[in-house]
Amino acid sequence: MLEALVLAAPLVLAGERSFFHVPQAAEVRVQRIARADNERDWPFSVDEGNLTCVWSTGQKHVFFFEVRPKDIGEDAKFDARGVMVTVNPVDLTIGNIANRALFAPAADVADLIRRVAPYAEVGQRLCDQPPGAVISHGEL
């Protein structure tokens, strides 16, 4: 019995920022972002979406998810694609391989990192908000 308690203690005591914490949907912070009319370096292939942040494995993880396009009816099936928003070249390329089409074409990885970096920074600040926060466009 004592062994079980010792093994379970890190999981029980794991706070949101702990390596052992498993995030829940209610802990995700969300901010709606959209491309400005004159924005040249928008890194995504869709014009608007949700920037999200959640703590997992003791780190802040930032993602971008597309929103349902206005021309798709409410009854139609829509599976939003999402990508990690990071300046880590391995996570940005290999980690996003399944949904890389959600990024706008880039000359190379360095160009994509340059365009994604401001959104990664905003996403990191988003994680400093209370769990479950929904931030208005441009608040961060």
C-alpha positions as CSV (number, residue, x, y, z in Angstrom):
1,M,0.0,0.0,0.0
2,L,2.8,2.4,0.9
3,E,4.5,1.7,-2.5
4,A,1.3,2.6,-4.3
5,L,1.0,5.9,-2.5
6,V,4.7,6.7,-3.3
7,L,4.2,5.9,-6.9
8,A,0.9,7.9,-7.1
9,A,2.1,10.9,-5.2
10,P,3.7,12.7,-8.2
11,L,0.5,12.3,-10.2
12,V,-1.7,13.5,-7.3
13,L,0.5,16.5,-6.5
14,A,1.0,17.4,-10.1
15,G,-0.1,20.9,-10.7
16,E,-0.8,22.4,-14.2
17,R,2.8,23.2,-14.7
18,S,4.1,19.8,-13.6
19,F,5.7,17.3,-16.0
20,F,3.1,14.7,-15.0
21,H,0.0,16.9,-15.5
22,V,-2.5,15.7,-18.1
23,P,-4.3,18.8,-19.4
24,Q,-8.1,18.9,-19.5
25,A,-10.2,20.7,-22.1
26,A,-11.3,23.3,-19.5
27,E,-7.6,24.4,-19.1
28,V,-7.0,25.5,-22.7
29,R,-6.7,29.2,-23.2
30,V,-8.0,30.5,-26.6
31,Q,-7.6,33.7,-28.6
32,R,-9.2,34.2,-32.0
33,I,-6.8,35.6,-34.5
34,A,-7.4,36.7,-38.1
35,R,-5.3,37.9,-41.0
36,A,-5.3,41.7,-41.5
37,D,-6.0,42.9,-45.0
38,N,-2.5,44.2,-45.5
39,E,-0.6,41.5,-43.7
40,R,2.1,39.9,-45.9
41,D,3.7,37.5,-43.4
42,W,0.6,35.6,-42.2
43,P,1.9,32.1,-41.7
44,F,-1.4,30.2,-42.1
45,S,-3.2,29.1,-45.2
46,V,-6.6,30.1,-43.8
47,D,-7.6,33.7,-42.9
48,E,-8.7,33.1,-39.3
49,G,-8.5,30.6,-36.5
50,N,-7.9,30.1,-32.8
51,L,-4.6,30.4,-31.2
52,T,-4.6,28.1,-28.2
53,C,-2.2,27.3,-25.3
54,V,-2.1,24.6,-22.7
55,W,0.4,23.4,-20.2
56,S,1.6,19.8,-20.7
57,T,4.8,18.0,-19.8
58,G,5.8,21.0,-17.7
59,Q,5.8,23.3,-20.8
60,K,3.6,25.7,-22.6
61,H,2.3,24.3,-25.9
62,V,0.8,26.6,-28.5
63,F,-1.4,25.5,-31.4
64,F,-3.4,27.1,-34.2
65,F,-6.7,25.6,-35.2
66,E,-8.7,26.6,-38.2
67,V,-12.3,27.7,-37.7
68,R,-15.3,26.4,-39.6
69,P,-15.5,28.3,-42.9
70,K,-18.6,30.4,-43.3
71,D,-19.6,28.6,-46.5
72,I,-19.9,25.2,-44.8
73,G,-23.3,24.6,-43.3
74,E,-23.8,23.8,-39.6
75,D,-25.0,20.3,-40.5
76,A,-21.9,19.5,-42.6
77,K,-19.1,17.5,-41.0
78,F,-16.1,19.6,-40.3
79,D,-12.9,18.4,-38.7
80,A,-10.7,21.4,-37.8
81,R,-7.0,21.0,-38.6
82,G,-4.4,22.2,-36.1
83,V,-0.7,22.8,-36.0
84,M,1.9,23.4,-33.3
85,V,3.1,27.0,-33.3
86,T,6.7,27.0,-32.2
87,V,10.1,28.2,-33.3
88,N,11.6,24.7,-32.7
89,P,12.4,23.6,-36.3
90,V,11.9,19.9,-35.5
91,D,8.4,20.4,-33.9
92,L,7.4,22.9,-36.6
93,T,8.3,20.6,-39.5
94,I,8.1,16.9,-38.3
95,G,5.5,17.6,-35.6
96,N,3.1,19.3,-38.1
97,I,3.6,16.8,-41.0
98,A,0.0,15.7,-40.9
99,N,-1.4,19.2,-41.3
100,R,1.4,21.1,-43.0
101,A,-1.0,22.4,-45.6
102,L,-2.4,24.6,-42.8
103,F,0.7,26.7,-43.2
104,A,1.0,29.1,-46.1
105,P,3.8,28.2,-48.5
106,A,7.2,29.3,-47.2
107,A,10.6,29.5,-48.9
108,D,12.2,27.3,-46.3
109,V,12.0,26.4,-42.6
110,A,13.8,29.6,-41.6
111,D,11.2,31.7,-43.4
112,L,8.4,29.7,-41.7
113,I,10.0,30.2,-38.3
114,R,10.3,33.9,-38.9
115,R,6.6,34.2,-39.8
116,V,5.4,31.9,-37.0
117,A,7.6,33.4,-34.2
118,P,5.3,36.4,-33.3
119,Y,2.3,34.0,-33.0
120,A,4.4,31.6,-30.9
121,E,5.2,34.5,-28.6
122,V,1.6,35.6,-28.3
123,G,0.6,32.0,-27.6
124,Q,3.2,31.8,-24.8
125,R,1.7,34.9,-23.2
126,L,-1.8,33.4,-23.6
127,C,-0.7,30.5,-21.4
128,D,0.0,33.0,-18.6
129,Q,-3.8,33.7,-18.5
130,P,-6.1,31.7,-16.1
131,P,-7.0,28.2,-17.3
132,G,-10.0,28.3,-19.6
133,A,-9.6,31.9,-20.5
134,V,-11.0,33.1,-23.8
135,I,-9.2,36.3,-24.9
136,S,-10.6,38.7,-27.4
137,H,-8.9,39.4,-30.7
138,G,-5.8,41.6,-30.2
139,E,-5.9,41.6,-26.4
140,L,-2.4,40.1,-26.0
